[in-house]
Structures are given as structure tokens and as C-alpha cells.
Amino acid sequence: MATREDGKALAQVLMREWEFVPVAELEGGWCSVVYSDGSRVLKVPCQGEEQVTGAAAAERLAEAGVGPRVHRSDEATGALLTDLISPGEHLSKYGLDDDTAMPIFLDLAARARTCDSGGMMSLREYYETSSPLIDHLNATSPECVFLHGDLHHENILWGGDRWWAIDAKGLVGDPAFEAVAYLRNPIEPLGRVDDLAEFLCRRILAIAYGLGVSAHRVWAWSLADRESGNSSVGHPWSKMTVALRELEPRFGIDQDPHP
């Protein structure tokens, strides 16, 4: 597994090769280092599936008009040189206002689904540990499509005249999985919801309807994803796991159209 220091070292090499002169280091999260030269962005992933399929996924999203233009890419490392999205406001500026934010998410998700899924990482590969629920979901998947894989509020940016999706994982599998990242975000506002189970119930039903997928499978993938992750006690995502379990009578296995 590469470290952030490894990512920064590779970035220096690519800056020379790709004639990129940075003016700022941007927030790259825990899995990548990101720089801007004022009009373009150099992103070097340090770990995870973005090193494997992220670059190819970004190119396919760009071709579909969902993601920014890709100038250069390095398939071996997942490094990318893309257009800078400006002003780059996140969808999270709308907080939990799903009446405004969800149609934007649904539009990008539907357009991303049309991308070629060849060579993308399967959901079986994506989860390092298995579980009966994940195995069941994979075994009963109605179809396999291209998935951005991390289409949440911080990865949807305003570009002045339209919204763009960035930082794709590059997955292939059940279309209901695309709902997972949106459902658990934005993190801080989600943690302040009084009746989280009821809020998630409304969101699950709306996303399922908007994507044309099973509400059971949206719920189940979200639960499987949370139970496979690590969230400290008190973190909104740990609360989300509890809330999703409360919804099992509504969305559990008895509601699965493919038992």
C-alpha cells in the first residue's frame, strides 16, 4: 500500500513529465494527493481502487460528459490530469435538502450508468471481506452496470453552468449500489438528524424510485457497506448502521424480489 509521501513523490515525477507547475495543493482526503496549476488538477491516488480503475473510470465519465476532461492519465498508478472545475462548489452546500440535491445526483448517476463497464472492479473484488448479505446481493444482482462507486455530495461539483462528478472508484455491479455513498452523506448534517431511521427511509424510497431499482437492495447495500466499514462510536455512520437495522422490518429480506 502506498503512502501519502509515495504519492507526493510520484506527483513530482509526473509534474516534470506532464509539464505541470502547481500553484496550490488541494484537499485530497486520505486516499490521494491533489494539486492545481490554476486551470488543471493533478491527482495521484495513494491507495484503494482508484489506483486500479479510477483513471479508466474518469476517462469514461469524461466521454459521457459526466466528469471533467482528462488531459493525461497513468493507468499503472491511477494518476490523472484533468480540467479544474471552477468555482467547484460541492453539492453539500445544500445540506440535507434532498428536494434540491437529489435530482442532481440522480441525473449524474443515470448518465454514468451508460458508460462502458469493461475492466472495472467488480463489487465482489471491492469488498475485501465477505458477508452473507454481500454474497446474497452479488448472487441476486439483476444486472451489472458501470458504477461511479462514490457519488456523494463532496464528489459532485458546480462548474459554473453544470454539475460534474469527480473521484470515481470505477466499479461494476448492481445499479442499486450507486445509492450507497449519497445515502450516508453529507456527514455532519446527517449526524444531527433527530429521527435518522425515518429520514433514511424517506431517502431510500426516493433514491430507489429515482434510479428505478429495488428499495430493498438500496437498503441492503447500504447496510452491508456500513457493517463492512469501521466507524467510531458516536460517528454519524455508526448511528446510521443502527438506524438501518431499525428499518429491517420495512426493507429486509422479506422484501427482496430475488430471495
ABEGO torsion letter per residue (X at the ends): XBBAAAAAAAAAAAAAAAGBBBABBBBAEAABBBBBAGABBBBBBABEAAAAAAAAAAAAAAAAGABBBBABBBAAAGBBBBBBBOAGBBAAAAEABAAAAAAAAAAAAAAAAABBABGBBBAAAABABBBAAAAAAAAABABBBBBAGABBAAABBBAGABBBBBGBAGBBEBAAAAAAAAAAOBAAAAAABABAAAAAAAAAAAAAAAAGBBAAAAAAAAAAAAAABBBBBGBAAAAAAAAAAAAAAAABAAABABX
